[in-house]
């Protein structure tokens, strides 16, 4: 018995409408496969990325959370777009282990990483 893959990653958000505008309009996620008031899921190749309406937040100091990595084919353009829309770039683009990566925060303060394979 083994873990086969990450099937889904989801991010808790305070404002679903604003989160969708950011993730669809700025980050570039496709049209959602599931669209409900509390759950919006984007199916990506072999995994899913979802926004979940926050109903309860973790208490302060509960941990730093996880970093979700999204693979892209245009890292430089994505970072420029994020920056132009006021997103906080927490780690500017750099090369590491044969790929390029950068990190940013969404409007709810969730950290995400973009990677581009070379």
C-alpha positions in Angstrom: 0.0 0.0 0.0 1.4 3.4 -1.0 0.5 7.0 -1.6 0.1 7.4 -5.4 -0.1 11.2 -5.9 -1.5 14.4 -4.5 -5.0 14.3 -5.8 -6.0 17.8 -4.6 -4.7 20.8 -2.8 -7.1 23.4 -1.4 -6.7 26.9 -0.1 -9.0 28.5 2.5 -10.2 31.9 1.5 -12.3 34.6 3.2 -13.9 36.1 0.1 -14.7 33.5 -2.7 -15.5 36.1 -5.3 -12.3 38.0 -4.8 -10.3 34.7 -4.6 -11.8 33.6 -7.9 -11.0 36.9 -9.6 -7.4 36.5 -8.4 -6.9 32.9 -9.2 -8.7 32.8 -12.5 -7.9 36.3 -13.8 -4.4 36.9 -12.4 -2.9 33.4 -11.7 -4.6 31.9 -14.8 -6.5 28.9 -13.6 -8.9 27.4 -16.1 -12.7 27.4 -15.8 -13.7 25.4 -12.7 -14.9 21.8 -12.9 -16.9 22.2 -9.7 -18.5 25.5 -8.8 -20.5 25.9 -5.6 -20.7 28.8 -3.1 -18.2 27.1 -0.7 -16.1 25.0 -3.0 -14.6 25.8 -6.4 -12.4 23.1 -7.9 -10.1 23.4 -10.9 -9.0 20.1 -12.4 -5.4 20.2 -13.5 -3.9 17.2 -15.4 -3.6 14.5 -12.6 -4.5 16.7 -9.6 -7.0 19.3 -8.5 -6.6 22.8 -7.0 -9.6 24.1 -5.0 -10.7 27.2 -3.2 -12.6 26.5 0.0 -14.6 29.1 1.8 -13.1 29.5 5.3 -15.6 28.8 8.1 -13.0 28.7 10.8 -9.4 29.9 10.8 -6.6 28.2 12.7 -5.5 30.0 15.8 -2.4 32.2 15.6 0.8 30.3 16.0 -0.8 27.1 14.8 1.9 26.5 12.2 3.1 28.0 9.0 1.0 25.9 6.7 2.1 24.3 3.4 3.4 25.8 0.2 1.4 24.7 -2.8 3.4 24.4 -6.1 1.8 25.1 -9.4 3.7 24.2 -12.6 3.7 26.8 -15.3 5.3 27.3 -18.7 5.7 31.1 -18.5 7.1 31.9 -15.0 8.5 35.4 -15.9 5.2 36.5 -17.4 3.1 35.1 -14.5 5.3 36.9 -11.9 5.0 40.2 -13.9 1.2 39.8 -14.0 1.0 39.0 -10.3 3.2 42.0 -9.5 1.1 44.3 -11.7 -2.0 43.2 -9.8 -0.5 44.0 -6.4 0.4 40.4 -5.3 3.2 40.2 -2.8 6.1 38.4 -4.3 7.7 36.6 -1.3 10.6 35.0 -3.3 11.6 36.5 -6.7 12.3 34.1 -9.6 15.4 32.1 -9.3 17.0 28.9 -10.7 17.3 25.8 -8.6 17.8 22.1 -9.3 17.2 22.5 -13.0 14.0 24.6 -12.9 12.9 28.1 -12.2 10.8 29.0 -9.2 9.2 31.9 -7.4 6.7 32.4 -4.6 3.8 34.8 -3.9 1.0 35.4 -1.5 -2.7 35.4 -2.5 -5.1 38.1 -1.1 -5.7 35.8 2.0 -2.0 35.5 2.8 -1.6 31.9 1.5 1.8 31.3 0.0 2.1 29.6 -3.4 5.1 28.6 -5.5 5.3 28.6 -9.3 7.8 26.3 -10.9 8.8 26.1 -14.6 10.7 23.1 -15.7 13.6 23.7 -18.1 
